[in-house]
Amino acid sequence: QQPVQSPQAVILREGEDAVINCSSSKALYSVHWYRQKHGEAPVFLMILLKGGEQKGHEKISASFNEKKQQSSLYLTASQLSYSGTYFCGTEGAQKLVFGQGTRLTINP
Amino acid sequence: KAGVTQTPRYLIKTRGQQVTLSCSPISGHRSVSWYQQTPGQGLQFLFEYFSETQRNKGNFPGRFSGRQFSNSRSEMNVSTLELGDSALYLCASGSTPYEQYFGPGTRLTVT
């Protein structure tokens, strides 16, 4: 079952904050986050494991709430380099299932 | 460590032809997964190989096939190409199927 991401697209000014959500209809053991810049391959950002821990990468952090079966990615004081499409991935039957992606555009 | 490499990077084929794409995983990675990426459908899982065995397959027609060699290198084949097969095909390797390091992709255009 494909996780659902929201919003589908976000446009920000440099320095603003953003939150990207990823929710699943089934129990989650972990959530993986990737960023794909235009014309490039997706790059792994972080993995969130059961336990509700929060992780960080640069000024990007994420939380995982297994009870609510959702994860949120927080981008603080966004930089131009944060532009791209963000995907969450959930584990299922020996494969990662990706959400449809959230396109983030950061304007100067 | 060298990253995942894919060849060719770009390919133009005609409807009805077949195509073979190649992927060399990161050294030591035994799991290789293939994805199709299109603007409307996002990242769609094709199949995953581990130690030369296909462990998982996505919802794609039998025209899409793959294999993995003893050195973990993998190939993907699409026969009887259709216009809708135009996409970016991404290969990813990892120590497990949940750890995905992506290659740059092969952009296939079917005319």
Backbone of each chain as ProteinMPNN parsed JSONL, in Angstrom:
{"seq_chain_A": "QQPVQSPQAVILREGEDAVINCSSSKALYSVHWYRQKHGEAPVFLMILLKGGEQKGHEKISASFNEKKQQSSLYLTASQLSYSGTYFCGTEGAQKLVFGQGTRLTINP", "coords_chain_A": {"N_chain_A": [[0.851, -1.19, 0.0], [0.673, 2.115, -0.97], [2.238, 4.836, 0.659], [0.794, 7.983, 1.663], [1.508, 11.249, 0.773], [1.589, 14.628, 1.916], [1.824, 18.198, 1.733], [1.185, 18.079, -1.873], [2.708, 19.824, -3.268], [4.891, 22.546, -2.504], [5.631, 25.958, -2.157], [8.121, 28.111, -1.212], [9.718, 30.962, 0.349], [13.157, 31.668, 0.618], [14.509, 30.834, 3.749], [12.134, 30.392, 5.046], [9.983, 28.016, 6.787], [9.048, 24.538, 6.409], [6.763, 21.77, 6.354], [6.471, 18.387, 5.665], [4.3, 15.749, 5.224], [3.766, 12.249, 5.78], [1.786, 9.51, 5.487], [0.416, 6.325, 6.401], [-1.736, 3.542, 5.72], [-1.304, 1.21, 6.947], [0.438, -0.626, 9.563], [3.532, 0.737, 10.569], [7.011, 0.117, 10.527], [9.248, 1.459, 10.045], [10.311, 4.551, 8.54], [11.509, 5.935, 5.587], [13.291, 8.66, 4.227], [13.788, 10.52, 1.264], [15.427, 12.727, -1.037], [15.051, 14.195, -4.166], [16.661, 15.918, -6.574], [16.082, 18.009, -9.406], [16.502, 16.235, -12.374], [18.303, 14.521, -11.254], [19.302, 11.566, -9.349], [17.334, 10.039, -6.712], [18.288, 10.801, -3.36], [19.303, 9.418, -0.324], [18.085, 10.573, 2.77], [17.369, 10.184, 5.546], [16.515, 7.665, 7.99], [13.767, 6.695, 9.897], [13.071, 4.974, 12.802], [10.945, 2.646, 14.626], [9.636, 3.965, 17.658], [9.38, 6.608, 17.818], [11.437, 8.386, 17.519], [13.338, 11.311, 16.763], [15.109, 12.595, 14.022], [17.948, 14.187, 12.486], [19.23, 16.101, 9.722], [21.413, 18.226, 8.429], [19.605, 21.151, 8.408], [17.312, 19.784, 8.454], [14.87, 17.836, 9.824], [13.104, 14.996, 11.216], [10.172, 13.279, 12.317], [8.579, 10.405, 13.764], [5.652, 8.774, 14.214], [4.474, 5.962, 15.294], [2.045, 5.087, 16.23], [0.131, 6.723, 15.089], [0.759, 6.091, 12.571], [2.336, 7.644, 10.88], [4.716, 9.981, 9.492], [6.653, 12.956, 9.728], [8.404, 15.43, 7.953], [10.592, 18.01, 8.655], [11.607, 21.103, 7.536], [13.748, 23.548, 8.265], [14.297, 27.04, 8.248], [14.662, 27.3, 5.388], [16.847, 26.644, 2.627], [18.075, 27.564, -0.645], [19.153, 25.288, -1.743], [17.585, 23.266, -0.839], [15.544, 22.766, -2.519], [13.558, 20.54, -4.456], [12.197, 17.224, -4.98], [10.605, 15.503, -2.473], [10.524, 12.306, -1.119], [8.798, 9.864, 0.764], [9.397, 6.627, 2.091], [8.119, 3.425, 2.786], [8.468, 0.336, 4.5], [7.781, -2.849, 3.147], [7.086, -6.164, 2.607], [9.692, -7.031, 1.658], [10.472, -4.823, 0.137], [10.82, -1.341, -0.616], [8.221, 0.947, -0.469], [7.234, 3.755, -2.117], [5.979, 7.049, -1.467], [4.005, 9.419, -3.365], [5.436, 11.693, -3.655], [6.571, 15.013, -2.783], [6.778, 18.13, -4.098], [9.101, 20.566, -3.577], [9.7, 23.961, -3.761], [12.021, 26.478, -3.509], [12.255, 29.852, -3.353], [14.324, 32.77, -3.961]], "CA_chain_A": [[0.0, 0.0, 0.0], [1.511, 3.303, -1.118], [1.984, 5.899, 1.644], [0.252, 9.218, 1.102], [2.236, 12.437, 1.19], [0.919, 15.919, 1.781], [1.093, 18.515, 0.501], [1.809, 17.593, -3.114], [3.698, 20.814, -3.689], [5.064, 23.685, -1.593], [6.515, 27.022, -2.648], [8.56, 28.908, -0.071], [10.821, 31.897, 0.186], [14.351, 31.264, 1.376], [14.421, 31.179, 5.168], [10.87, 29.938, 5.624], [9.936, 26.624, 7.229], [8.065, 23.686, 5.739], [6.517, 20.451, 6.921], [5.947, 17.422, 4.695], [3.745, 14.624, 5.95], [3.702, 10.945, 5.122], [0.95, 8.646, 6.326], [0.172, 4.994, 5.855], [-2.934, 2.883, 6.238], [-0.908, 0.004, 7.663], [1.44, -0.416, 10.599], [4.86, 1.076, 10.068], [8.174, -0.231, 11.341], [10.227, 2.504, 9.793], [10.023, 5.436, 7.411], [12.722, 6.419, 4.949], [13.092, 9.906, 3.48], [14.724, 10.771, 0.166], [15.245, 13.966, -1.791], [15.484, 14.104, -5.551], [16.763, 17.201, -7.273], [15.688, 17.894, -10.813], [17.492, 15.629, -13.251], [19.244, 13.679, -10.515], [18.72, 10.397, -8.693], [16.973, 10.261, -5.308], [19.365, 10.653, -2.393], [18.826, 9.065, 1.01], [18.253, 11.598, 3.801], [17.375, 9.586, 6.872], [15.544, 6.621, 8.281], [13.168, 6.789, 11.215], [12.678, 3.651, 13.271], [9.918, 2.612, 15.671], [10.083, 4.54, 18.917], [9.055, 8.024, 17.793], [12.631, 9.225, 17.594], [13.487, 12.378, 15.792], [16.47, 12.608, 13.492], [18.244, 15.427, 11.785], [20.222, 16.109, 8.642], [21.532, 19.66, 8.185], [18.506, 21.768, 9.155], [16.149, 18.986, 8.141], [14.635, 16.822, 10.846], [11.884, 14.23, 10.975], [9.603, 12.538, 13.439], [7.857, 9.197, 13.366], [4.661, 8.381, 15.199], [3.975, 4.684, 14.773], [0.625, 4.922, 16.595], [-0.65, 7.413, 14.057], [1.217, 5.565, 11.277], [2.749, 8.755, 10.037], [5.99, 10.64, 9.72], [6.702, 14.319, 9.216], [9.736, 15.968, 7.656], [10.609, 19.436, 8.968], [12.704, 21.847, 6.92], [13.827, 24.794, 9.007], [15.098, 28.099, 7.616], [14.995, 26.634, 4.126], [17.861, 27.2, 1.73], [17.808, 27.281, -2.058], [19.596, 23.915, -2.043], [16.578, 22.297, -0.379], [14.563, 22.54, -3.579], [13.556, 19.199, -5.016], [11.018, 16.437, -4.636], [10.853, 14.674, -1.305], [9.76, 11.062, -1.092], [8.922, 8.983, 1.915], [9.308, 5.219, 1.709], [7.791, 2.543, 3.895], [8.914, -1.032, 4.25], [6.706, -3.826, 3.011], [7.322, -7.359, 1.802], [11.0, -7.033, 0.996], [10.686, -3.712, -0.771], [10.404, -0.022, -0.165], [7.113, 1.511, -1.234], [7.395, 5.194, -2.028], [4.861, 7.946, -1.683], [3.985, 10.045, -4.692], [6.393, 12.787, -3.672], [6.175, 16.397, -2.52], [7.702, 19.018, -4.786], [9.418, 21.76, -2.795], [10.387, 25.01, -4.512], [12.483, 27.564, -2.649], [12.58, 31.054, -4.124], [15.163, 33.721, -3.203]], "C_chain_A": [[0.893, 1.248, 0.0], [1.212, 4.317, -0.024], [1.521, 7.159, 0.925], [1.02, 10.406, 1.66], [1.382, 13.678, 1.022], [1.845, 17.008, 2.312], [1.79, 17.937, -0.72], [2.895, 18.54, -3.579], [3.711, 21.965, -2.687], [5.994, 24.691, -2.252], [6.839, 27.921, -1.466], [9.547, 29.975, -0.513], [11.976, 31.374, 1.051], [14.207, 31.724, 2.826], [13.144, 30.738, 5.843], [10.939, 28.459, 5.987], [8.875, 25.855, 6.457], [7.939, 22.369, 6.479], [5.915, 19.571, 5.83], [5.51, 16.187, 5.47], [3.652, 13.374, 5.097], [2.874, 10.029, 6.018], [0.637, 7.342, 5.601], [-1.08, 4.392, 6.482], [-2.568, 1.609, 6.996], [0.206, 0.32, 8.652], [2.821, -0.201, 9.986], [5.939, 0.632, 11.05], [9.275, 0.797, 11.179], [9.739, 3.358, 8.637], [11.354, 5.968, 6.885], [12.387, 7.696, 4.188], [14.205, 10.096, 2.462], [14.422, 12.128, -0.432], [15.805, 13.749, -3.194], [15.494, 15.487, -6.175], [16.496, 16.959, -8.756], [16.814, 17.306, -11.655], [18.499, 14.736, -12.547], [18.524, 12.479, -9.898], [18.293, 10.761, -7.269], [18.161, 9.982, -4.389], [18.771, 10.41, -1.013], [19.115, 10.197, 1.996], [18.367, 10.977, 5.185], [16.332, 8.49, 6.97], [15.059, 6.808, 9.71], [12.68, 5.401, 11.62], [11.591, 3.754, 14.324], [10.469, 3.181, 16.961], [9.847, 6.038, 18.936], [10.265, 8.932, 17.828], [12.629, 10.268, 16.491], [14.933, 12.383, 15.315], [16.691, 13.897, 12.744], [19.312, 15.254, 10.747], [20.303, 17.551, 8.172], [20.449, 20.334, 9.023], [17.204, 21.051, 8.816], [16.021, 17.921, 9.215], [13.331, 16.116, 10.542], [11.449, 13.541, 12.242], [8.798, 11.376, 12.905], [6.929, 8.814, 14.497], [4.005, 7.091, 14.72], [2.511, 4.456, 15.128], [-0.273, 5.559, 15.545], [-0.265, 6.946, 12.66], [1.593, 6.706, 10.345], [4.106, 9.303, 10.445], [5.908, 12.041, 9.136], [8.152, 14.747, 9.044], [9.682, 17.472, 7.849], [11.844, 20.081, 8.322], [12.697, 23.244, 7.534], [14.735, 25.784, 8.293], [15.606, 27.618, 6.256], [16.017, 27.401, 3.299], [17.51, 26.819, 0.297], [18.132, 25.832, -2.405], [18.595, 22.852, -1.583], [15.534, 22.0, -1.454], [14.688, 21.13, -4.137], [12.257, 18.507, -4.656], [11.392, 15.493, -3.499], [9.925, 13.462, -1.321], [9.905, 10.394, 0.273], [8.765, 7.549, 1.408], [9.005, 4.385, 2.932], [8.127, 1.11, 3.52], [7.719, -1.97, 4.146], [7.132, -4.946, 2.117], [8.6, -7.264, 0.976], [11.141, -5.944, -0.057], [10.276, -2.416, -0.084], [9.275, 0.452, -1.066], [7.141, 3.017, -1.03], [6.071, 5.92, -2.177], [5.003, 8.643, -3.026], [4.909, 11.241, -4.793], [5.771, 14.136, -3.362], [7.221, 17.285, -3.157], [7.872, 20.293, -3.984], [10.206, 22.737, -3.65], [10.746, 26.115, -3.54], [12.893, 28.728, -3.544], [13.425, 32.008, -3.29], [14.333, 34.859, -2.621]], "O_chain_A": [[1.755, 1.408, 0.864], [0.046, 4.634, 0.208], [1.812, 7.371, -0.252], [1.163, 10.55, 2.874], [0.56, 13.77, 0.109], [2.588, 16.76, 3.262], [2.874, 17.366, -0.605], [3.875, 18.129, -4.202], [2.686, 22.312, -2.101], [7.016, 24.323, -2.831], [5.94, 28.431, -0.798], [10.13, 29.903, -1.595], [11.766, 30.726, 2.076], [13.828, 32.865, 3.091], [13.066, 30.709, 7.071], [11.839, 27.742, 5.55], [7.931, 26.436, 5.921], [8.872, 21.911, 7.139], [4.964, 19.967, 5.155], [6.268, 15.648, 6.276], [3.486, 13.428, 3.879], [3.226, 9.802, 7.175], [0.6, 7.275, 4.373], [-1.433, 4.696, 7.622], [-3.432, 0.993, 7.621], [0.833, 1.378, 8.594], [3.213, -0.864, 9.026], [5.78, 0.765, 12.263], [10.118, 0.979, 12.056], [8.874, 2.952, 7.861], [12.213, 6.397, 7.655], [11.324, 7.799, 3.576], [15.383, 9.872, 2.741], [13.297, 12.621, -0.346], [16.888, 13.191, -3.372], [14.457, 16.14, -6.288], [16.664, 15.854, -9.271], [17.936, 17.812, -11.651], [19.443, 14.249, -13.169], [17.296, 12.395, -9.924], [18.838, 11.697, -6.683], [18.934, 9.051, -4.613], [17.851, 11.108, -0.589], [20.231, 10.715, 2.058], [19.337, 11.212, 5.905], [15.408, 8.396, 6.162], [15.853, 7.05, 10.619], [11.964, 4.739, 10.868], [11.343, 4.835, 14.858], [11.616, 2.924, 17.325], [10.083, 6.685, 19.957], [10.143, 10.118, 18.131], [12.002, 10.109, 15.443], [15.861, 12.198, 16.102], [15.746, 14.612, 12.409], [20.184, 14.392, 10.856], [19.352, 18.053, 7.573], [20.382, 20.109, 10.232], [16.125, 21.641, 8.884], [16.972, 17.185, 9.479], [12.544, 16.574, 9.714], [12.257, 13.256, 13.126], [8.388, 11.363, 11.744], [7.375, 8.558, 15.615], [3.114, 7.104, 13.87], [1.807, 3.727, 14.43], [-1.302, 5.002, 15.165], [-0.882, 7.352, 11.675], [1.214, 6.724, 9.174], [4.573, 9.116, 11.569], [5.183, 12.282, 8.171], [9.008, 14.463, 9.882], [8.825, 18.142, 7.274], [12.974, 19.648, 8.544], [11.758, 24.017, 7.343], [15.801, 25.422, 7.797], [16.81, 27.541, 6.012], [16.04, 28.631, 3.28], [16.752, 25.88, 0.055], [17.475, 25.223, -3.249], [18.746, 21.674, -1.906], [14.731, 21.079, -1.305], [15.789, 20.597, -4.271], [11.339, 19.114, -4.103], [12.388, 14.774, -3.577], [8.714, 13.582, -1.51], [10.989, 10.363, 0.856], [8.081, 7.301, 0.415], [9.572, 4.614, 4.001], [8.07, 0.732, 2.35], [6.778, -1.902, 4.937], [7.508, -4.71, 0.969], [8.579, -7.4, -0.247], [11.857, -6.126, -1.041], [9.508, -2.401, 0.878], [9.371, 0.364, -2.29], [7.079, 3.498, 0.101], [5.172, 5.484, -2.896], [6.0, 8.474, -3.728], [5.146, 11.754, -5.886], [4.596, 14.373, -3.641], [8.401, 17.216, -2.815], [6.906, 21.016, -3.738], [11.252, 22.391, -4.199], [9.884, 26.632, -2.83], [13.776, 28.591, -4.391], [13.281, 32.066, -2.069], [14.877, 35.743, -1.959]]}, "seq_chain_B": "KAGVTQTPRYLIKTRGQQVTLSCSPISGHRSVSWYQQTPGQGLQFLFEYFSETQRNKGNFPGRFSGRQFSNSRSEMNVSTLELGDSALYLCASGSTPYEQYFGPGTRLTVT", "coords_chain_B": {"N_chain_B": [[34.097, 4.601, -1.892], [32.844, 3.556, -5.018], [29.874, 4.74, -6.589], [26.521, 3.623, -7.479], [26.293, 2.558, -10.775], [24.862, 3.136, -13.985], [24.105, 2.037, -17.218], [22.951, 2.332, -20.62], [23.014, 5.972, -20.262], [21.164, 7.455, -21.622], [18.617, 6.662, -23.969], [17.098, 5.986, -27.032], [14.404, 4.445, -28.487], [12.378, 2.532, -30.771], [8.887, 1.854, -31.023], [7.934, -1.486, -30.348], [10.473, -2.517, -30.428], [13.132, -4.019, -28.447], [14.834, -3.568, -25.291], [17.778, -3.41, -23.297], [18.909, -2.695, -20.135], [21.574, -1.763, -17.976], [23.031, -2.272, -14.733], [25.375, -1.542, -12.266], [26.041, -2.371, -9.043], [26.889, -0.835, -5.837], [29.998, -1.795, -4.516], [29.973, -4.792, -2.723], [27.302, -4.694, -2.115], [24.462, -6.71, -2.274], [21.83, -6.655, -2.871], [19.738, -5.596, -5.418], [17.576, -3.292, -6.792], [14.996, -2.303, -9.048], [13.389, 0.531, -10.479], [10.705, 2.282, -12.016], [10.316, 5.526, -13.112], [8.021, 7.998, -13.682], [6.511, 11.166, -14.607], [3.802, 11.234, -13.862], [3.353, 8.989, -12.268], [5.235, 8.648, -10.291], [7.667, 6.912, -8.26], [7.862, 3.736, -9.213], [7.978, 0.429, -8.199], [9.791, -2.137, -9.718], [11.277, -4.697, -9.685], [13.214, -6.776, -7.414], [16.422, -8.073, -6.809], [18.446, -10.504, -5.244], [21.416, -11.983, -4.549], [21.39, -13.271, -7.093], [18.772, -14.115, -7.318], [15.384, -13.463, -7.985], [13.539, -11.758, -5.733], [11.315, -10.283, -5.354], [8.588, -8.743, -7.018], [7.105, -6.143, -8.847], [3.966, -4.662, -9.973], [4.004, -5.066, -12.943], [3.816, -5.725, -16.486], [4.665, -8.895, -18.097], [6.494, -8.257, -20.016], [8.505, -6.879, -18.924], [11.495, -7.744, -17.56], [14.194, -9.171, -15.65], [17.547, -9.777, -14.48], [20.173, -11.059, -12.386], [23.622, -11.163, -11.978], [26.425, -13.239, -10.923], [28.292, -11.502, -9.894], [26.81, -9.552, -8.805], [25.997, -7.557, -10.498], [23.34, -6.224, -12.476], [20.773, -6.661, -14.923], [18.145, -5.232, -16.831], [15.397, -5.949, -18.834], [13.266, -4.908, -21.423], [10.758, -5.928, -23.466], [9.151, -5.692, -26.68], [8.542, -2.823, -26.896], [6.497, -0.111, -25.747], [4.858, 3.084, -26.223], [4.222, 4.102, -23.737], [6.195, 3.151, -22.116], [8.194, 4.91, -21.95], [10.345, 6.512, -19.81], [12.171, 7.27, -16.784], [14.472, 4.994, -15.728], [15.443, 3.64, -12.803], [18.022, 2.263, -10.888], [18.804, 0.709, -7.833], [20.949, -0.041, -5.135], [21.787, -2.029, -2.232], [22.551, -3.204, 1.109], [20.428, -4.406, 2.146], [17.009, -4.825, 0.993], [15.749, -2.553, 1.854], [17.475, -0.572, 2.097], [18.446, 1.798, 0.082], [20.489, 2.865, -2.403], [20.659, 4.994, -4.963], [21.269, 4.818, -8.495], [22.239, 6.962, -11.307], [20.32, 6.637, -13.233], [18.601, 5.565, -16.252], [17.458, 7.179, -19.007], [14.814, 6.442, -20.922], [13.425, 6.779, -24.057], [10.669, 6.172, -26.014], [9.699, 6.012, -29.303]], "CA_chain_B": [[33.434, 3.574, -2.694], [32.151, 4.06, -6.188], [28.429, 4.642, -6.454], [25.81, 2.773, -8.428], [26.407, 3.052, -12.149], [23.876, 2.604, -14.911], [24.391, 2.303, -18.633], [23.403, 3.688, -20.972], [22.303, 7.032, -19.548], [20.036, 7.857, -22.467], [18.316, 5.664, -24.991], [15.9, 6.234, -27.847], [14.014, 3.23, -29.188], [11.124, 2.583, -31.514], [7.849, 0.919, -30.584], [8.103, -2.848, -30.825], [11.831, -2.997, -30.182], [13.411, -4.388, -27.071], [15.95, -2.814, -24.752], [18.426, -3.961, -22.107], [19.577, -1.685, -19.317], [22.535, -2.397, -17.088], [23.259, -1.621, -13.442], [26.449, -2.092, -11.426], [25.79, -1.877, -7.687], [28.031, -0.493, -4.988], [30.737, -2.995, -4.135], [29.528, -5.398, -1.472], [25.84, -4.736, -2.05], [23.927, -7.869, -2.978], [20.445, -6.389, -3.259], [19.569, -4.617, -6.497], [16.165, -3.056, -7.108], [14.745, -1.472, -10.223], [12.199, 1.361, -10.395], [10.341, 3.117, -13.152], [9.842, 6.828, -12.649], [7.373, 8.862, -14.664], [5.957, 12.338, -13.925], [2.473, 11.005, -13.302], [3.263, 7.794, -11.423], [6.233, 8.603, -9.226], [8.637, 5.813, -8.257], [7.151, 2.458, -9.223], [8.882, -0.697, -8.008], [9.738, -3.156, -10.764], [11.678, -5.957, -9.066], [14.409, -6.777, -6.581], [17.242, -9.272, -6.883], [19.414, -10.709, -4.175], [22.194, -13.194, -4.839], [20.951, -13.832, -8.38], [17.382, -14.577, -7.242], [14.374, -12.416, -7.902], [12.797, -11.967, -4.487], [10.106, -9.492, -5.32], [8.243, -8.19, -8.325], [6.007, -5.189, -8.821], [2.842, -4.919, -10.872], [4.329, -4.719, -14.319], [3.581, -6.88, -17.373], [5.775, -9.82, -18.304], [7.484, -7.679, -20.95], [9.603, -6.371, -18.095], [12.19, -8.851, -16.904], [15.524, -8.8, -15.2], [18.372, -10.848, -13.941], [21.34, -10.598, -11.649], [24.765, -12.05, -12.191], [27.124, -13.638, -9.693], [29.039, -10.35, -9.352], [25.736, -8.645, -8.356], [25.536, -6.685, -11.576], [21.985, -6.598, -12.871], [20.248, -6.148, -16.177], [16.701, -5.184, -16.966], [15.024, -6.043, -20.237], [11.877, -4.625, -21.774], [10.514, -6.369, -24.838], [7.995, -5.1, -27.369], [8.379, -1.51, -26.272], [5.311, 0.706, -26.013], [5.114, 4.496, -25.951], [4.083, 4.316, -22.294], [7.391, 2.695, -21.399], [9.12, 6.046, -21.845], [10.47, 6.82, -18.387], [13.51, 7.169, -16.189], [14.6, 3.722, -15.033], [16.431, 3.781, -11.739], [18.507, 1.07, -10.204], [19.285, 1.031, -6.49], [21.558, -1.194, -4.466], [21.882, -1.916, -0.787], [22.818, -4.442, 1.836], [19.085, -4.971, 2.286], [16.113, -4.158, 0.041], [15.218, -1.319, 2.423], [18.566, 0.404, 2.024], [18.481, 2.042, -1.353], [21.37, 3.881, -2.961], [20.227, 5.033, -6.355], [22.134, 5.216, -9.592], [21.775, 8.162, -12.003], [19.171, 6.32, -14.069], [18.638, 5.526, -17.72], [16.245, 7.793, -19.547], [14.38, 5.735, -22.128], [12.383, 7.421, -24.858], [10.144, 5.272, -27.032], [9.01, 6.809, -30.324]], "C_chain_B": [[32.753, 4.218, -3.881], [30.658, 3.849, -5.986], [27.837, 3.662, -7.437], [25.958, 3.377, -9.822], [25.379, 2.367, -13.025], [24.276, 2.978, -16.326], [23.28, 1.716, -19.487], [22.639, 4.742, -20.17], [21.073, 7.485, -20.328], [19.875, 6.86, -23.605], [17.046, 6.081, -25.73], [15.619, 4.97, -28.644], [12.676, 3.443, -29.875], [10.162, 1.551, -30.954], [8.09, -0.466, -31.169], [9.502, -3.406, -30.601], [11.979, -3.467, -28.745], [14.664, -3.648, -26.606], [16.493, -3.519, -23.512], [19.188, -2.855, -21.406], [20.466, -2.396, -18.309], [22.766, -1.583, -15.826], [24.395, -2.324, -12.709], [26.291, -1.529, -10.031], [27.076, -1.456, -6.985], [28.69, -1.792, -4.542], [30.284, -3.509, -2.771], [28.021, -5.467, -1.322], [25.32, -5.903, -2.874], [22.495, -7.68, -3.423], [20.42, -5.304, -4.325], [18.089, -4.516, -6.824], [16.073, -2.147, -8.32], [13.414, -0.732, -10.038], [11.972, 2.048, -11.728], [9.809, 4.436, -12.594], [9.28, 7.622, -13.812], [6.742, 10.021, -13.918], [4.617, 12.045, -13.258], [2.398, 9.921, -12.257], [4.316, 7.725, -10.329], [7.191, 7.44, -9.391], [7.89, 4.487, -8.143], [8.153, 1.312, -9.18], [8.681, -1.732, -9.105], [10.072, -4.544, -10.203], [12.955, -5.781, -8.251], [15.11, -8.116, -6.696], [18.21, -9.304, -5.725], [20.108, -12.025, -4.456], [21.608, -13.973, -6.011], [19.513, -14.333, -8.39], [16.44, -13.392, -7.191], [13.518, -12.686, -6.678], [11.456, -11.266, -4.506], [9.851, -8.883, -6.692], [7.063, -7.255, -8.157], [4.949, -5.546, -9.844], [3.11, -4.414, -12.282], [4.124, -5.952, -15.193], [4.853, -7.698, -17.58], [6.816, -9.325, -19.29], [8.7, -7.148, -20.2], [10.24, -7.553, -17.365], [13.577, -8.39, -16.479], [16.313, -10.019, -14.81], [19.551, -10.232, -13.194], [22.431, -11.634, -11.81], [25.492, -12.316, -10.876], [27.934, -12.487, -9.089], [28.097, -9.232, -8.902], [25.294, -7.642, -9.404], [24.175, -7.172, -12.068], [21.635, -5.985, -14.223], [18.738, -6.187, -16.127], [16.375, -5.176, -18.452], [13.553, -5.687, -20.409], [11.69, -5.026, -23.231], [9.275, -5.677, -25.392], [7.631, -3.744, -26.765], [7.111, -0.8, -26.716], [5.66, 2.155, -25.666], [5.099, 4.782, -24.453], [5.268, 3.833, -21.471], [8.44, 3.797, -21.289], [9.165, 6.505, -20.394], [11.945, 6.882, -18.01], [13.54, 5.857, -15.41], [15.772, 3.81, -14.058], [16.77, 2.43, -11.137], [19.008, 1.527, -8.844], [19.895, -0.215, -5.879], [21.626, -0.94, -2.969], [22.267, -3.243, -0.172], [21.504, -5.168, 2.092], [18.192, -4.273, 1.262], [15.536, -2.853, 0.576], [16.257, -0.206, 2.408], [18.817, 0.657, 0.554], [19.419, 3.207, -1.707], [21.137, 3.864, -4.469], [21.353, 5.392, -7.312], [21.532, 6.412, -10.3], [20.583, 7.911, -12.915], [19.485, 6.244, -15.545], [17.336, 6.133, -18.205], [15.929, 7.151, -20.882], [13.255, 6.512, -22.794], [11.966, 6.454, -25.949], [9.343, 6.103, -28.028], [8.214, 5.92, -31.273]], "O_chain_B": [[32.157, 5.289, -3.767], [30.231, 2.914, -5.309], [28.557, 2.955, -8.141], [25.766, 4.578, -10.009], [25.061, 1.191, -12.846], [24.726, 4.094, -16.59], [22.711, 0.689, -19.116], [21.693, 4.399, -19.462], [20.059, 7.856, -19.737], [20.842, 6.301, -24.124], [16.053, 6.475, -25.118], [16.475, 4.482, -29.382], [11.95, 4.397, -29.597], [10.578, 0.499, -30.468], [8.413, -0.6, -32.349], [9.696, -4.622, -30.585], [11.064, -3.328, -27.933], [15.452, -3.164, -27.419], [15.74, -4.149, -22.769], [20.01, -2.167, -22.011], [20.149, -3.493, -17.847], [22.702, -0.354, -15.847], [24.384, -3.545, -12.55], [26.397, -0.317, -9.848], [28.184, -1.688, -7.469], [28.009, -2.77, -4.23], [30.22, -2.758, -1.797], [27.514, -6.218, -0.489], [25.693, -6.065, -4.036], [21.989, -8.44, -4.248], [21.003, -4.233, -4.156], [17.429, -5.519, -7.097], [16.958, -1.331, -8.578], [12.447, -1.286, -9.515], [12.911, 2.353, -12.464], [8.953, 4.447, -11.709], [9.969, 7.885, -14.798], [6.458, 9.902, -12.726], [4.34, 12.573, -12.182], [1.481, 9.917, -11.436], [4.28, 6.807, -9.509], [7.496, 7.026, -10.509], [7.348, 4.164, -7.086], [9.058, 1.23, -10.01], [7.558, -2.152, -9.388], [9.242, -5.453, -10.245], [13.67, -4.788, -8.379], [14.469, -9.167, -6.683], [18.725, -8.276, -5.285], [19.459, -13.064, -4.586], [21.366, -15.176, -5.921], [19.077, -14.921, -9.379], [16.666, -12.436, -6.45], [12.851, -13.717, -6.591], [10.555, -11.625, -3.747], [10.783, -8.554, -7.426], [6.13, -7.547, -7.408], [5.017, -6.588, -10.496], [2.502, -3.445, -12.738], [4.239, -7.082, -14.72], [5.96, -7.251, -17.279], [7.899, -9.9, -19.395], [9.779, -6.991, -20.77], [9.563, -8.272, -16.63], [14.058, -7.341, -16.909], [15.81, -11.143, -14.812], [19.873, -9.055, -13.354], [22.176, -12.838, -11.781], [25.204, -11.695, -9.853], [28.229, -12.502, -7.893], [28.53, -8.108, -8.649], [24.301, -6.942, -9.204], [23.894, -8.37, -12.075], [22.144, -4.929, -14.6], [18.133, -7.044, -15.482], [17.016, -4.471, -19.232], [12.704, -6.117, -19.629], [12.379, -4.522, -24.118], [8.458, -5.144, -24.641], [6.552, -3.561, -26.201], [6.703, -0.869, -27.876], [6.609, 2.427, -24.93], [5.871, 5.606, -23.963], [5.334, 4.079, -20.267], [9.454, 3.631, -20.611], [8.133, 6.847, -19.817], [12.83, 6.585, -18.811], [12.712, 5.643, -14.524], [16.921, 4.024, -14.444], [15.904, 1.584, -10.915], [19.574, 2.614, -8.719], [19.402, -1.322, -6.091], [21.535, 0.196, -2.503], [22.302, -4.273, -0.845], [21.473, -6.39, 2.236], [18.574, -3.237, 0.718], [14.895, -2.115, -0.172], [15.946, 0.956, 2.674], [19.354, -0.206, -0.141], [19.171, 4.361, -1.357], [21.382, 2.867, -5.149], [22.259, 6.158, -6.985], [20.436, 6.848, -9.949], [19.906, 8.853, -13.327], [20.486, 6.777, -16.023], [16.25, 5.665, -17.862], [16.676, 7.295, -21.85], [12.258, 6.854, -22.159], [12.799, 5.973, -26.718], [8.416, 6.815, -27.643], [7.57, 6.422, -32.195]]}, "name": "protein", "num_of_chains": 2, "seq": "QQPVQSPQAVILREGEDAVINCSSSKALYSVHWYRQKHGEAPVFLMILLKGGEQKGHEKISASFNEKKQQSSLYLTASQLSYSGTYFCGTEGAQKLVFGQGTRLTINPKAGVTQTPRYLIKTRGQQVTLSCSPISGHRSVSWYQQTPGQGLQFLFEYFSETQRNKGNFPGRFSGRQFSNSRSEMNVSTLELGDSALYLCASGSTPYEQYFGPGTRLTVT"}
